[in-house]
């Protein structure tokens, strides 16, 4: 059985308080309020397993916002003698011990953490010192490869991100044309592997690939717009372009040019229409 993760467990018996599920670590309770309608003894259920406030293993069909050995951005619900408590989608909050915090936290703010199983207590806890949980192995990708990015912080240079769930990367401010939210997961591309092993990443491919990506985004927006028309053109303000299609004015104009050459659009100074 995997503590802090999903497990497929068989229903062993029914009681007044819930169903008991079998596992290699003994039977554990799935309380009545989490039992799917129609469940019977012998059925196999997919449940999340963790410890309750009395340190007992317990199952739930609720879906937590983070699993063991994963990164997440979670909101601070409260503080206690041992640390801060984070909301993660379950009745029992996740503990972020004071030694695992980088600074004082306010109730309601979101904090980026790594969730792991504490060996001493055998409990799931969080750590805001997430960098020490990154892989020390060389990143296996090559420049230009598509990667998955999770926003971990914001600095003067840009956004530190987790690349493919294992390595730290940096997304420079001049590569970003909309606000990014802590914990947000977005597609990106590997730009380079630096000498220190950290990665530089970007949101669009280099060269013409960037134009192709933007043109596809713009075409999709036009197809979804009423009458196939967007109220932006090559004379529109950059803020309006970004608000409508999430790209810079420069990239937007390149995408417009590419679609116009393909005969896909009709252009006006403040309007773009999908050609019938």
PyMOL commands that set and color helices and strands:
alter all, ss='L'
color gray80, all
select helices_A, chain A and resi 32-34+98-100+130-133+173-175+208-224+226-228+238-245+249-261
alter helices_A, ss='H'
color red, helices_A
select strands_A, chain A and resi 6-14+18-21+28-31+44-51+57-60+70-79+83-86+94-97+110-118+123-127+146-151+158-163+167-172+185-193+199-202+229-230+265-268+271-274
alter strands_A, ss='S'
color yellow, strands_A
deselect
rebuild
show_as cartoon
